[in-house]
Amino acid sequence: MVRIVLAAGVAVAASTATASAEEQFVGRWAVKSDLCSSHGGETPETSALVATDTSLWWYEGYCRIGKMYKTTAVYVQAHCSGKDVGVSLDPKGDRMKVVWGGKAQELRRCP
């Protein structure tokens, strides 16, 4: 009986550690909530940012995350269709400041 309880506790602890390891910037972000379900767009104001641990998809299209450096913000080198773009992602709760190629934008987490 003790082994079963111990095994269950280890399984719960392992799943909790995995869930909390996800980067805070991962998710869907947009300037306005009505853009959250959109795909595409030609500017930061008309497109949702979709971020995973390995990629970013925004108005410039699909970008693979190359190098990543973390402080209070996350700085990445994004490889986008043959060009590299410097990106910083600074999430704080349901808001995130994104600097993409030198241009700053404030986004909100999509529901």
N, C-alpha and C positions, 0 to 999 in steps of 0.2 A: 504494500500500500504506500509506504514512504517513497519507494522508487517511482511510482506512478505520479505522485504529487510533485516530486522533485523534477521529473521529466516534463511535466506540464508547465512548471514554473520556468524551466530553462527555455522551452519553446516560446512562451509568452515574452520573456526577456529578449530573445533573439529577434522576434518579429517587431518588438518595440524599437530595438536598436536600429533595425533596417529602416523602419518608417521615419525615424527622426534623423537619419543620415541624409535624407533628400535635401538638396540645396534649396534655400529659401526663394531663389529667383525662379525655380521651376513652376510652370503654370502658364496660364493665358492672361495677358495684360492688355489694357486699352486705355485711351484717353477718356472715352465715354462708354458706359455700359452697353449702349445699343450697337457698338462695334464688336462686342465680345464674340458673337457668332459669325462674324464676317470672315471671309477668306480673301486675301489679296488687299489691294489698296495701293495707292501710289505715294503716299506720304505717311509719316508717323501719326498724323491726325486722322487718317482714314483707314488705318490698318491695325489689327490686333497683333501683338507680339506673342508668339508661342515659343516657350523656352523649355528645353529638356536638359538633362545633364550633359548631353553631347551635341546639341544643336540649337540654333535660333532661327525662327521663321518670322520675318517681318516684311515691311514694304519693299526691301531690296531682294526678297526671295529667301531661299533656303541657304543657311550658312552652317558649316560644321565648326564646332568649337575646337580650336587648336590649343595653344598654350593658355593656361589659366593661373591667375595669381589672386590670392584672397587676402584681404585685410578686413576692414569693416565693410567694404564693398568687394565685388568680384570683378576683376579685370580680365578680359579674354581677348585673344586674337581670333577673330572669326574669319573663316575662309569661305568667301561668297562668290561663286561663279567666276573663278579665276583671279579674284582680287582679295586682298586681306584688309579687314576693317578692325580698328581698335574699338572695343566696346567696354563700357563699365556698367555694371548692374548693382544698384544700391537699394535693396528691398528693406522697407521698414513697415512691418505689419501689412496692411492691404494696399500700400502705395510703394512704387518703385521709381527711383530716378534712373533714367537710362541715358547714357551719353554714347551716341553712335556716330562714329566718324567725326567727332568734335561737336556735334549738335546735341543739346540736352533736351529731354522730354520727361515730363512727369506722367506716369501711368498708374492705373488702379487695377487691382486684381479682379479678374472676372469671377462672377458667382458660379 
